[in-house]
Amino acid sequence: MLGAQGQVPVTPEQGGNVAREIGAKYIECSAKTGSGVQDVFNLALRESMKGRWGKMVKQRRCVVV
């Protein structure tokens, strides 16, 4: 399908390089076969739960000073 549009798939190396350039995580998945899709969602969830300094946020507390 990409070939019909004059495009080629991104290689794992290209994807990894771009991820490193922008400081992102890289993981492969296939919407066609479903392979790795759950891993992508799990990674996205873990990353979204990280706090400001990259640590997992277990509990948030309100502090009144």
Buried (B, 14 or more C-beta within 10 A) or exposed (E): EEEEEEEEEEEEEEBBEEEEEEEEEEBEBEEEEEEBEEEBEEBEEEEEEEEEEEEEEEEEEEEEE
